[in-house]
Amino acid sequence: MHSMDNDLALWFRRYHPTAADGAARLVCFPHAGGSASFYHPVSAAFAGGADVVALQYPGRQDRRREPCVTDIAELADRITGKLLELDERPTVFFGHSMGAVLAFETAWRLEQKGSGAAPRALVASGRRAPSTHRPETVHRRDDDGIIAELRLLDGSDQKVLGDEEVLRMALPAIRGDYEAIEKYRCDEERRVRCPITAVTGDEDPRTTLDEAEAWGRHTEGAFRLEVLPGGHFFLSGQQAAVISLISRELGQL
């Protein structure tokens, strides 16, 4: 039992205590190259309320010695297995960019298993719908080519990238994640039962409004599209709006 708990602690990060045993859960899926700590501000916003769990994928930060999982289906399988080990609570999934696709695939798997761990709502942020495809090969570029793509996504006003040296240390994870998401394909028929809210920045260079709207094809439940000012990492500048949106989803559980 103890080793399982240790393993869960590798995958799931909780930065703040939860209030009650029965509190709702928010599971946060990071973007390509991203880590659990990206969601520290979200965790802080719900401290003492929801059980906020941020995922830490293999291959980054304290898991950097582990190989990256370069296949979305395999990573979703592994995350699904870990979520099945947690106590069941009413849950919302929030995923940004690659994390939105992973959240969708994980939700689909949990629903197929008929698990109570399946989310009651999915918030897909900063990513076009799973079945929309663009021929992208960022993962095949050299290091400078990948950094150029990240700078494009970062935009001029938000400094998600930070220190160049740290960034270069993170490149193996970033490249691995890009390989996973760029090779990913999804059937247009794949749907989850839970409602989906898609959130997009109005200046995201990698998602058009039509591509964000197409998330509606992937749910049997309600669908809503929210457009916020900003680029790919609009949530850095729109934190209050994003927190409010998540809060509304948790409040409906």
N, C-alpha and C positions, 0 to 999 in steps of 0.2 A: 504493500500500500504506500509505503514511504517513497519508494522510487517513482511510483506513478505520480505522486504529488510533486516530486522534484521535476518530473518531465512536464507536467502541466504548467509549472512555474516557468519553464523555458518558453512555452508557447504563449502563455497568458500573463499580461502585466496588469496589476491593479495598483494605481498610484495613490488612491485615497480610500478610506474606509467607507463601507456601505452602511446605510441606516438599518433597516429591518431585514429579517431573513426573507420575507416575502417580496422585497423590493424588486422592481423590474430590472432587467439586464440590458445593457447596451454593449454590443460587440463591435469593435472598430477594426477595420481592415485597412492597413496602410497602402500607399501608392508604390509604384515601381522604385526600388532603391530605398524606400522609406522604412522607418522602424516604429516600434510601439510608442516611443517617446514623442512622436509627432502629435499624439492625441492627449498629451499631458494636460493642455488647457481645457480640453473637452471633459476629461476626468475631473478636473478642478471645479468646473461649472456645475457638475452633478454630485459633488462630494457630499456624502451623508444621505444621498437620495438613492439614485440608481446604482446598481452594481456595474461599474464601467470596466470592461475588459478590453485591453488593447492587444492585438496579436503581434507577436514577434516571430517573423519568418526566419528559417535557417539562413545563415550566410551573412548576417550583419551584426554590428555592435558586439555584444557579448556572445553571439552565436556565429561570429565570422569564421571560425575554424571549421564549421560544418559546411558541407557543400550546399550551394543554392539549389533549390528545386526549380528546374527550368521547364516545367510542364504544369500548366494551370490545373488540369484534371488531377494530377498526382498531389499537388499542393492542397487542392480542395478536399481530396480524399483524406489526407492527413489531418487537416483542420477539422473536418467532420468527425473523425474518430475522437479527437481531443474534446470537442464540444459535447459529445455523447457521455463523456466522463464527468461533466459538471452536473450539479443539481439543476433540475429543470425550473425555469422561471419564465414569466412572460418576457419576450425578448424582441428587441429591435436590432437589425444589422445596419451599420453605416460603413460604406466603403468609398474610398476616393481613388479615382483613376483605375489602375490595375486592381486595386482593392474592391472597386465596385463590381467588377467581373467575378472576382473570387467570392465576394459576399453572395452574389447571385448563384454561382455554382454550388456553394456550400448550402445555401437555403434549399436549392433544388434537391440536393442529396438527402438532407434531413427530412424533407417532405416525402421523398420516395420511401424512406424508412418508416414513415409514420411516426416520427419522433416528436415528443413534446418540446424538444430543444429547437425545433424549427421556428424561425422568427415569425412574429405576427405582422411585421412590416419591414420593408427593405428601403433604405435610402441610398440611391446610387448617385454619387457625386463625381463631377469632372470626368465623365467617360461616356463615349457613344454606346449605343445599345449593343448587346452581345452579338447579334447577327449582322450588324453593319461591319463591313470589312474595308480596310485600306491597306494596300501593299506597302508595308513599312519594314525597313531592315536596319534600324538603328543599332541593333545588337551586333551587326557585322562591321560597324565602323571602328576606327581606331579610337583610343582614349579621347583625343581632342575632338573627334567627331561626336562622341557621346556627350561630352561636356557642352558642345555647341548646341545640341538638342535640348539639354537641360536648361541652358541659359535662355533659349527661346521660350520654354515653358514657364520659366521663372518670371519673365517680364522685367521691366526696368524698375518698377517701384517696389517689388517685394523681394527680399533677400532670403529665400528659402535655402539657397545653395550654401551660403556662408563661406567658410574657409576652404580655399583651393586644396590645401594639403589633406584636409579631412575628406574632402570630396574624392580625391584620387584614391584614398584608402577604401572608400565605399564603392569604387568602380566595379569590382567583381560582382557585387550584389546587384548593382544597377544593371550591368550587362546581362546577368542571369535572368533578372526579372523582365527585361526587355525581350529577351529570347522567348520567355514563357508567354508573354502577352502578344507578341507579334506572330507566334505560331498558332495561337488559339483560334479555333473556329467554333461557331455555335449555330445549331440548326434554328431556323426561324420558328419552328414549332415548339421549341423548348420554353415552357412557361412555369412560373411558380404560382402557387395559389394565393400567397400573401400580396397585399397591395404594394405598389412600388411608387416612390417619389423620386423623380430624377431632378438633380440640381446641377445647373451649369453656369459657368461664367459667360457673360455676353461677348467677351473677346478671346475665348479659348481658341488657340490656333489649331487644336486637334479634335474639336467637337463642334459640329454645326448644330443649330437648333433642331433641324430635321432629324439628325442622328441621335440627339438626346430624346426627342419626342418618340423615337422608335422603341424606346424601353417599354412603351405602352403595349407593344405586341407580345411582351414576354411575361405578362401577368394575367391570371384569370380574375384578379381582384380589381380594385380601383387604381387609377393611375393619375398622377399629377406631375406637371413639369413646373419647376421653379427656376427662374432666370435671375441671377444676381450680377451686379457690376463686377467686372474683373476678368482676368485671364484664367489660365489653367489652375493656378493656385489661388483662385478667388477667395477660398475660405480663410486665408491668412488675413485678408483685409475685411472680410465680412463675417468675422467670428460671431458677433452678436446675433446676426440673422440666422447663421447655421445652428447655433445653440438653441435659438428659439424654435427653429424647425424640428430639431431632434426632440426638444421638450414637448412639442405638440404631439409627435408620434408616440413618445413614452406615455403621455397623458391619456392617450386613447386606448391603452392596453387594458 
